[in-house]
Amino acid sequence: MPGYGSFAAHYDGLTNDVSYPDRAAYFHQLISQNSTGAKLLLDLACGTGSLSVEFSKLGYDVIGVDGSPDMLSVAMQKAAQLERELLFLCQDMTHLDLYGTIDVAVCALDSLNHLTSRQALGRAIERVSLFLNPGGLFLFDVNTPYKHREVLGDNAFVFENDQVFCVWQNSYHPDTQVVDIVLDFFTRQGKHYIRQSEAFRERAYDHQTICGLLEDAGLDLVVCYEGDTFQPPCETTQRAVYLARKQV
């Protein structure tokens, strides 16, 4: 997993189109429909903690885990400013190690796509399953093969706000469904611009592969929806949401 040192400083400003209250409410509805009394929640790959804070507002006791110290630094400052008591741990999701069991785990915003081997994805799912209480829930979303092929592809995107000018460039590998992503950040300092870069990869996994890995980890698939809806995925679905339950 990359360190996201440069990305951390600009992440919130470049993702202000994401409504974290709405996303938390959506996951909360899924949890409430499929569990009673869920209290302790793991926000896996929590990034800058925006979703963690929203889960806290909904009454969960939240553990936020991320592999980037820079992202977690922003998350801790955010929680402190909002006077929210959250526990943040710096861990690679393939080596998740908690102090005890949890009722529910959430991994949002295509974080699992950053695991670009089937073995790594399987390890991450197994680690989540290990710390889930029997009957506990694992909710996650992923970018679909359709999105990698048709939307991300070999395309480039430009984002700009008052703090940064960002160029996003993709290289798609159809044989592996992996997208290589390079982000260049340009920030103004006096009369000059400073350039910083991040590079990482995402891989899309088909539904059959994901279901197989869930089963291997002792998790039963409950439902799969098109992102942020309660409708089944279709051929042009860009984000799929999975809800799985640990076997009792």
N, C-alpha and C positions, 0 to 999 in steps of 0.2 A: 504493500500500500504506500502511496506517495506521502510526503510530509505535508504538502499544501502550505508551505511557509509563506509564499507570496499570495496564494489564493485566499488565505485566512483573512488577510487585511481587507479584502474587497468582496468577500463572499456574500455578506448580507446586502450590500449595495447592489450586487449583480443578480440577486435572487429575490428582489422585492416584489416580483410578480407572484411569488408563492404566498398564499394565505395560510400561515401556520395555524391560526385559530380554526379555520375551516378544516384543515387536514387533521388536526387533533380531534375535532368533533366527529369527523368521519370515522376515524379509528376507534374512538370512544363508543360510537354507536355499534360498530361491529363487535367490540368487546362485550358490551352490555347485552347484545342479542345472543351471545354464545357463552356467557359466563356469569356467575353471580359472586359478588364479593371480591373481585380482583382488585388488589390494592398495590402490590409492589410491582413496578413496571421497569423493564430495561429498555432504554432508547439506544439501540445499537447503531454505531456509526452516527453519533449524535451531532457531529460537526460543531457549529457555533452555538448549539443549545437552544435554538428558537423553538423547536418542537418539544424539547424536554420541558421548557418553561410552561408551555401551554398544557402539557399533560399534568404538570404540578398544579396549575390553576383548576384543573378538572378534578382534583382530589387524590391523584395518585402519588405514592412515594416513588420518586424517580431516581434511577441510576443511569447516568449517561456515560457511554463508553465510546471512545474514538481513538484511532491510531495516531492522530496528529496533535502534538503538544501545542502548536500554534492555534489550531481550531479550539482546543479545550481552554486555552487561555482566554479567548474571546467569550466562550461559554460561561466560564466562571465569573468573569466580570459582569456579564449580562445578568446572571442569576443573582449576584450580590446587589447590583443596582436595583433589581426588582424585589429584593428581600425574599428570595425563594431559596429554601434549603434543599439543595440537590447534591448528590454524590457524583463526582466525575472521576472516571478512571481512564488512564492512557494505556490502551491495550489493542493489539491486533485482533480483529474479530476471529481469526482462525486459532487464536490461543486465549480465548475468553476464559477468565478465571474469577469467579465471583465469590463472595464470602458465604453465600448460602443460596437457597432456591428462590425463584421468582414466580409470580402468578402469570405474567404476560411479558412477551418481548415484541418490540416493534423495530423494524429496520426499514426506513423510508427513503424516498428520493433516489431510487435506483442504486443504493449503496452496494448491494450484493453483486451488481454487474461489474464492479471494480475487481472482483475476484475472477481472474481470467483463465483459471484451470478448473476442470470438473472436480479435481481432488481438493482444491482449496475451498470451493463452494461447499463441498460435502463436509469438510472439517468444520467450517463455520456453522453449518446447520446442526451438526452433531454436538458442538459445544453449547449452542443455545438449548438443544434438547436436554443435555446433561443437567442444566441448571433450572429447567422448568419443573414446577410441581406437576404430579400426575393430573392430567386434565387441563393443564395450563395451555395458553394460546401463544402461537407465534404468527404475527402478522407482518408481511413485507410486500414491497412492490418492486417490480423490475421493468426495465425497458425491454420491449419485445424484439424479436428478430425483424419484424416489419419496420420498427422505428430505426434500428441500426442500418437497415438496408435502404429505406426510402427517405428518411428524414435526416439522420446524422450523415450517413454515407460519406462521400468525399467532398462534403460541403464546407463552407466557411461562413462565419457569422461575426457581426460586429456589435458590441454593446458599449454604451457610453453613458456616464452620469457626471456629476460635478467633480467627482474625485478621481475617476480613472477612465481611460479609453482602452477597451479590451478587444483583441482579435482572437477568435476561436477558429482553429483549423483542424479538420478531420481527415483521416486516411482510413478507408474501410477495406477490410480483408474478407472477401466473401467466403473463402474456404473455412475460416474459423469463426466468422461473424464477430470479429474483434474490430473495434474502432480505436485507432491511435489518435489522441487528442493533444493538441498543443495550444496553450493559452499564453498570449503575450499581453502584459499589462503595461500601459504607459501612463505615468503619473508626472505631473508638472512640478518642478522645483525651480523657482525663479524663472529664468529665461529658457530653461532646458527641460527636456523630458527624460525621465529615468525609465528604462525598460527592465521588466522582470518577467520571467517565464516559468510556466509549470507544464509538465508533460505527464500524461497518464493514459491508461487504457481501460476500455470497457468491453465486456463480452456479453452477447445475448445468448440465453439458453432457452431451448424449446420447452413446451409444457411437459412433455414426457420425461425429459431429463430432470426437471425440478421435482416432479411427482416421485420419481425413483429415488432421489436423494432424500426427500422427506420420509419416505417409507423406510429407507436404510437407517435413518436416525430415530426411528420409533415415533414418527409423527404421522397422523392421519389428516389428509386434506379434507377440510370442511367445505370450502367454497373458493372459487376464483372469480373475480369481477374485473370488468374494465375499470381503469383507474378512477377512483373517487365517485363511482356509481354503484348501483346494485343490479347492474346488467351483466350478462355473460360476455366474455371477450368475443371479438369478431376478427376477421382477417386484417382489418386496418387498425386494430387496437395498438396504441403506442405504449401504454403503461398497463400492466396487469397487477392486480392486488390479490395476494394469496392469504388465506387464513387456515392454519393447521392447528391440530390439537395433539398434545402429547398423550400417548396411549396410557391407560390406567392399568 
